[in-house]
Amino acid sequence: MTDGVDLRSGGRVAVDTVTLRTAAGDFDRIAAELSDVQRLAGSARDILYGVAGTEDAAASAGDVFRRTLGAFGSARSFALRLRAVAAIYELSELDAQRAAAGNDPAALRALEAARRSLEDDVAAYAALDPRGAGELDAWRGGGFWAADLVWQAGAAWGADPFGMGLFAGVGSAAITAGFWGALDLSGAGRIGRGDRLTGQVKPVRLGVVATDAKAVAPASLAAATARVPHGGAGRVRVETYTMSDGSRQFAVYVSGTVSQSISGGVDPFDNESNLQLYHGEPSASYEAVLEALRASGAEPGDTVHAFGHSQGGMIASYLAIDGEFEVSTIVTAGSPVEADVGPSTLSVQLRHGDDLISALAGGGHDDAVGAPGSFIAERIADPAPGPHDLELPAHGLGEYVTTAERVDASSDPRVEGIRDVLAELAQAESVSSTLYSAVRVSASSADEG
């Protein structure tokens, strides 16, 4: 743990369900003790209300009664929730055991009985707290990793966080949240090594926003993350590094979603591209990145270091999987996917546990991805729930730059991998950069142009 940031090598986190159930028992005992205090306070209140001159004492006893009632409910809810969480993970283990059991009738009956018992644990929590039903449904759909986000929405809005009236006057981030929330969480957030974007290429036209013939390499992970375009006309930044041996390397920085359009508007970095990429189809935004690299002189097989925020993280992920370029480094911030990039690509993932978009990666692959030195850095960016959560504060690029700053300050040896990459780029003989804009064009316009 580094300044609130948890660094891990990746893979789904193993959960000690025995510890969870032990903690649930502790909360049961607390709830029982609170129940006793509540009964005593209630009795004292009732007795004192009948005695003249004891109004203040009766009021105090009544206050204790109300407070202990609330604390009792919280303790009981925590106990049930811990058991439900343990059950959800144990249900996943049962799936593996069922596959191993084959057609053994006795083993299958025992597993089914165990499943019913575990689902009873989750149902007990669901009966007490509406969140429980959502968590069971999320487990069945593979999306349990976003359960804390459902809780945060509930804390801000009550039992109906997605009521239509709530969206009146809310900003574009809420529209994005609703869009992503409608997507299927059944594994689309995990990109395998053999996965490729399939479908018709979406034509785009690039424009040059700015150039710098005397650029320098980013000195830190935070500096690199901050170079991802955000605001203004730029969508893709490409840096060309000419090394001392005459070879060239490229760094590409890819914007997140800019437009909320779902119908193919002018800006390719929109929700239509989000939907296409998330379901394994080419997008105009992906084509814009390929065209920007080619326009900057990158050729098939050239070394590329890819950095992306949100949608840009999806693009960087497919860029690393596709194979046209030798993507030796991928850094994503708040990406809704995790790519199994293989052992020759350093993978750095910046994630926030309270970022709805990042949660769409579904907890990632079962095993760690990437070359040695790859890691996931995660923190809670905005722990206090409230109405502002509809603007997705934990998903903002600025928050991810802050996370990167904390990673830079870490003494964890895994951070040396990305430091070595940046140090190598800093040795380049020359560095130039180009910031590109991008617009969608029709197929006929592309042919004419």
C-alpha positions in Angstrom: 0.0 0.0 0.0 1.5 3.4 -1.1 -0.2 6.5 0.1 -3.6 4.9 -0.3 -2.7 3.1 -3.5 -2.7 -0.7 -3.6 -0.1 -2.1 -6.0 -0.6 -5.7 -7.1 0.7 -7.8 -10.0 -2.8 -8.5 -11.3 -5.1 -11.5 -11.6 -8.3 -11.8 -9.7 -7.8 -11.2 -6.0 -8.0 -14.3 -3.8 -10.6 -13.9 -1.1 -10.3 -15.6 2.3 -14.0 -16.4 2.9 -13.2 -18.0 6.3 -12.1 -14.5 7.5 -15.2 -12.9 6.0 -17.4 -15.4 7.9 -15.5 -14.9 11.1 -16.0 -11.2 10.8 -19.7 -11.8 10.2 -19.9 -13.7 13.5 -18.2 -10.8 15.3 -20.9 -8.4 13.9 -23.6 -10.9 15.0 -22.2 -10.7 18.6 -22.1 -6.9 18.4 -25.7 -6.9 17.2 -26.8 -9.1 20.1 -25.1 -6.8 22.6 -26.7 -3.8 21.0 -30.1 -5.5 21.1 -29.7 -6.0 24.9 -28.7 -2.3 25.3 -31.7 -1.3 23.2 -34.1 -3.3 25.4 -32.7 -1.8 28.6 -32.9 1.8 27.1 -36.4 1.2 26.0 -37.5 -0.1 29.4 -35.8 2.9 31.1 -37.5 5.3 28.8 -41.0 3.8 29.4 -40.5 3.8 33.2 -39.2 7.4 33.3 -41.9 8.8 31.2 -44.4 7.9 34.0 -42.4 9.7 36.7 -42.8 13.5 37.2 -39.6 15.5 36.9 -37.7 12.9 34.9 -38.5 14.2 31.4 -34.8 14.9 30.6 -33.7 11.5 31.7 -36.5 9.9 29.7 -35.5 11.9 26.6 -31.9 10.7 27.0 -33.0 7.1 27.4 -35.1 7.5 24.3 -32.2 8.9 22.4 -30.0 5.9 23.4 -32.9 3.6 22.3 -33.0 5.2 18.8 -29.2 5.2 18.4 -28.8 1.6 19.4 -31.7 0.7 17.1 -29.8 2.2 14.2 -26.5 0.6 15.2 -28.2 -2.7 15.6 -29.5 -2.5 12.1 -26.1 -1.6 10.7 -24.3 -4.4 12.6 -26.9 -7.0 11.4 -26.6 -5.7 7.9 -22.8 -5.9 7.9 -23.0 -9.5 9.2 -25.4 -10.5 6.5 -23.5 -8.7 3.8 -20.2 -10.3 4.8 -21.8 -13.7 4.6 -23.3 -12.8 1.2 -19.9 -11.7 -0.1 -18.3 -14.9 1.1 -21.1 -16.9 -0.5 -20.6 -15.2 -3.8 -17.0 -16.1 -4.0 -17.7 -19.6 -2.8 -20.4 -20.0 -5.4 -17.7 -19.3 -8.0 -15.6 -22.0 -6.5 -18.6 -24.4 -6.7 -18.7 -23.7 -10.5 -15.1 -25.0 -10.8 -15.9 -28.0 -8.6 -19.0 -28.8 -10.7 -16.9 -28.9 -13.8 -14.5 -31.3 -12.1 -17.3 -33.5 -10.8 -18.2 -34.6 -14.3 -21.3 -36.9 -14.2 -20.8 -38.2 -10.6 -24.4 -38.1 -9.3 -23.4 -38.0 -5.6 -20.9 -35.2 -6.1 -23.4 -33.2 -8.1 -26.1 -33.6 -5.4 -23.7 -32.4 -2.7 -22.7 -29.4 -4.8 -26.3 -28.5 -5.5 -27.1 -28.6 -1.8 -24.1 -26.4 -1.0 -25.2 -24.0 -3.7 -28.7 -23.7 -2.2 -27.2 -23.0 1.2 -24.9 -20.3 -0.2 -27.7 -18.7 -2.2 -29.7 -18.6 1.0 -26.9 -16.5 2.6 -27.2 -14.0 -0.3 -31.0 -14.0 -0.2 -31.0 -13.3 3.5 -29.0 -10.1 2.9 -31.2 -9.2 -0.1 -34.3 -9.5 2.2 -32.8 -7.0 4.6 -31.1 -4.6 2.2 -32.0 -3.9 -1.5 -28.3 -3.9 -2.3 -28.2 -7.6 -1.7 -30.5 -8.4 -4.6 -28.3 -6.3 -6.9 -25.2 -8.1 -5.7 -26.7 -11.5 -6.4 -27.8 -10.5 -9.9 -24.3 -9.0 -10.5 -22.7 -12.3 -9.4 -24.9 -14.3 -11.8 -23.9 -11.9 -14.6 -20.2 -11.8 -13.8 -20.3 -8.2 -12.7 -20.0 -8.5 -8.9 -16.9 -6.3 -9.0 -19.0 -3.2 -9.3 -21.1 -3.9 -6.1 -19.4 -1.2 -4.1 -20.4 1.3 -6.8 -24.0 0.2 -6.5 -23.7 0.9 -2.8 -22.3 4.3 -3.4 -25.1 5.2 -5.7 -27.6 3.9 -3.1 -26.0 6.0 -0.4 -26.3 9.1 -2.5 -29.9 8.5 -3.8 -31.6 5.9 -1.7 -33.2 2.7 -3.0 -33.9 4.1 -6.5 -30.6 5.6 -7.6 -31.5 5.5 -11.3 -34.9 7.0 -11.1 -35.5 9.1 -14.3 -36.2 12.3 -12.3 -32.6 12.3 -11.0 -31.1 13.0 -14.4 -32.7 16.4 -14.9 -30.0 18.9 -15.1 -27.1 16.4 -14.7 -24.0 16.7 -16.8 -22.7 14.5 -19.6 -20.9 12.2 -17.2 -24.2 10.9 -16.0 -25.2 10.1 -19.5 -22.0 8.2 -20.0 -22.7 6.3 -16.8 -26.2 5.4 -17.9 -24.8 4.2 -21.3 -22.1 2.0 -19.7 -24.6 0.7 -17.2 -26.7 -0.7 -20.0 -23.9 -2.8 -21.3 -23.6 -6.5 -20.6 -21.1 -7.4 -17.9 -20.6 -11.0 -18.9 -16.9 -10.9 -19.7 -16.7 -8.3 -22.5 -14.2 -6.4 -20.3 -11.6 -9.1 -20.7 -9.7 -9.1 -24.0 -7.8 -12.3 -24.8 -4.6 -12.6 -26.7 -6.3 -14.0 -29.7 -9.1 -11.4 -29.8 -9.2 -9.0 -32.7 -11.5 -6.2 -33.8 -13.7 -7.6 -36.5 -16.0 -5.7 -38.8 -15.9 -2.8 -41.2 -13.2 -0.1 -40.8 -14.7 3.3 -39.9 -13.1 6.1 -42.0 -11.8 9.3 -40.3 -9.9 12.4 -41.3 -7.1 13.8 -39.2 -6.0 17.3 -38.6 -2.9 18.7 -37.1 -3.5 20.8 -34.0 0.0 21.4 -32.8 3.6 20.2 -33.4 6.8 20.4 -31.3 10.1 19.6 -32.9 11.9 19.9 -29.6 9.8 17.8 -27.3 11.1 15.8 -24.4 10.3 12.5 -22.9 8.0 12.4 -19.8 10.0 12.3 -16.6 7.5 10.2 -14.7 4.4 8.1 -14.9 2.3 11.1 -13.8 3.8 13.3 -16.5 3.1 10.6 -19.1 -0.5 10.2 -17.9 -1.0 14.0 -18.0 -0.1 14.0 -21.7 -3.2 12.1 -22.7 -5.3 14.7 -24.6 -8.2 16.2 -22.7 -10.0 19.4 -23.6 -9.5 21.3 -26.8 -9.4 19.8 -30.3 -6.7 17.2 -29.8 -7.6 13.6 -29.6 -4.3 11.7 -30.3 -0.8 12.8 -29.4 2.1 11.0 -31.1 5.8 11.4 -30.0 8.6 10.2 -32.2 11.8 9.2 -30.5 15.0 8.9 -32.6 17.5 6.8 -30.6 21.3 7.0 -30.8 21.5 4.0 -33.0 19.2 5.6 -35.6 16.1 3.5 -34.7 12.8 5.1 -33.8 10.3 4.5 -31.1 6.8 6.0 -30.8 4.6 7.0 -27.9 0.9 7.5 -28.5 -1.5 9.2 -26.0 -5.2 8.6 -26.6 -8.1 10.6 -25.4 -11.1 9.3 -23.5 -14.7 9.9 -24.6 -15.5 13.4 -25.6 -18.9 13.3 -27.2 -22.0 11.5 -25.8 -23.4 10.7 -29.2 -24.5 7.1 -29.8 -25.4 7.7 -33.5 -22.1 8.3 -35.2 -21.6 12.1 -34.9 -18.7 14.1 -36.1 -16.4 13.3 -33.2 -15.2 9.7 -33.3 -14.4 9.7 -29.6 -18.0 9.1 -28.6 -20.3 6.5 -27.1 -20.9 4.8 -30.5 -17.1 4.0 -30.5 -17.4 2.9 -26.9 -20.0 0.4 -27.7 -18.2 -0.9 -30.8 -14.9 -1.3 -29.0 -16.4 -2.9 -25.9 -18.0 -5.5 -28.1 -14.9 -6.2 -30.3 -15.8 -4.1 -33.3 -13.5 -1.5 -35.0 -14.3 2.1 -34.2 -13.6 5.4 -35.9 -11.6 6.4 -32.8 -9.4 3.3 -33.1 -8.9 4.0 -36.8 -7.9 7.6 -35.9 -5.1 6.3 -33.6 -3.8 4.0 -36.4 -3.8 6.8 -38.9 -2.1 9.2 -36.4 0.7 6.7 -35.9 1.1 6.1 -39.6 1.0 9.8 -40.3 3.9 10.2 -37.8 6.0 7.7 -39.6 5.3 4.6 -37.6 5.6 1.4 -39.7 4.5 -2.2 -39.0 6.7 -3.7 -36.4 7.9 -0.4 -34.9 8.1 -0.1 -31.2 5.2 1.8 -29.7 4.4 2.8 -26.1 0.6 3.3 -25.7 -1.1 5.5 -23.1 -4.9 5.9 -22.9 -7.6 7.1 -20.6 -11.1 5.5 -20.6 -12.0 4.8 -24.2 -8.3 5.5 -25.0 -7.4 2.6 -22.7 -9.6 0.3 -24.8 -7.9 1.5 -27.9 -4.4 1.1 -26.4 -5.4 -2.4 -25.4 -6.5 -3.5 -28.8 -3.4 -1.8 -30.3 -1.3 -4.0 -28.1 -3.2 -7.1 -29.1 -3.5 -6.4 -32.8 0.1 -7.0 -33.8 0.6 -4.3 -36.5 3.0 -2.5 -34.1 5.3 -3.9 -31.5 3.6 -2.4 -28.4 6.2 -2.8 -25.7 4.4 -0.7 -23.1 0.7 -0.1 -22.3 -0.5 2.3 -19.6 -4.2 2.6 -19.1 -6.2 4.9 -16.8 -9.8 4.0 -16.0 -10.0 1.5 -18.9 -13.2 -0.5 -19.1 -11.2 -3.5 -20.3 -8.1 -5.5 -19.4 -6.1 -7.0 -22.2 -4.0 -10.1 -21.9 -1.1 -8.5 -23.7 1.4 -11.3 -23.3 4.8 -11.6 -21.8 6.6 -9.1 -24.0 4.5 -6.1 -23.2 4.8 -4.1 -19.9 1.2 -3.5 -18.6 0.5 -0.7 -16.1 -3.2 -0.3 -15.1 -4.3 2.7 -13.1 -7.7 1.9 -11.6 -10.1 3.4 -9.0 -12.2 1.1 -6.9 -15.1 3.6 -7.1 -14.8 4.2 -10.8 -17.9 2.8 -12.6 -16.1 2.7 -16.0 -13.0 1.0 -14.7 -15.3 -1.6 -13.0 -16.5 -2.8 -16.4 -13.2 -4.7 -16.8 -15.0 -7.2 -14.5 -12.1 -7.8 -12.2 -9.7 -8.6 -15.0 -8.2 -11.9 -16.0 -7.8 -14.8 -13.6 -4.0 -14.6 -14.0 -1.6 -11.6 -14.1 -1.1 -10.1 -17.6 1.9 -8.6 -19.2 5.7 -8.8 -18.9 7.5 -9.1 -15.5 7.1 -5.7 -13.7 3.5 -5.3 -14.9 1.2 -4.1 -12.2 -2.2 -2.7 -11.3 -2.3 0.4 -9.1 -5.7 1.0 -7.4 -7.2 3.4 -4.9 -10.5 4.9 -3.8 -10.5 8.3 -5.4 -13.7 9.8 -4.0 -14.7 7.9 -0.8 -17.6 10.1 0.2 -20.8 9.2 -1.6 -23.2 11.9 -2.7 -25.1 13.4 -5.7 -21.9 14.5 -7.2 -21.1 10.8 -8.0 -23.4 11.1 -11.0 -20.6 13.2 -12.6 -18.2 10.3 -12.1 -15.5 12.2 -10.3 -13.4 9.0 -9.7 -13.2 8.6 -13.5 -11.6 11.9 -14.3 -8.1 12.0 -15.9 -7.0 14.5 -13.2 -7.7 11.9 -10.5 -5.7 9.3 -12.4 -2.8 11.7 -12.7 -2.9 12.0 -8.9 -2.8 8.2 -8.7 0.1 8.1 -11.0 1.9 10.7 -8.8 1.5 8.4 -5.8 2.8 5.4 -7.8 5.9 7.5 -8.8 6.5 8.1 -5.1 6.4 4.4 -4.4 9.4 2.3 -3.4 7.6 -0.9 -4.7 10.2 -2.7 -7.0 7.5 -3.3 -9.6 7.5 0.4 -10.4 11.0 0.1 -11.8 9.7 -1.4 -15.0 7.9 1.7 -16.1 10.7 3.9 -14.8 13.1 2.0 -17.0 10.9 2.6 -20.0 10.8 6.3 -19.4 14.5 6.4 -18.7 15.2 4.8 -22.1 13.0 7.3 -23.9 14.9 10.1 -22.1 18.1 8.9 -23.9 16.7 9.7 -27.3 18.8 11.9 -29.6 15.7 13.8 -30.6 12.0 13.9 -29.8 9.2 15.4 -31.8 5.5 15.4 -31.2 2.3 16.0 -33.1 -1.2 16.5 -31.7 -4.0 15.4 -34.0 -7.7 16.1 -34.2 -10.0 13.6 -35.8 -13.5 13.7 -37.4 -15.7 11.0 -38.8 -16.2 11.0 -42.6 -18.6 9.0 -44.7 -17.1 6.1 -46.8 -17.8 8.0 -50.0 -16.0 11.1 -48.6 -13.1 9.0 -47.6 -12.9 7.5 -51.1 -13.0 11.0 -52.7 -10.4 12.4 -50.3 
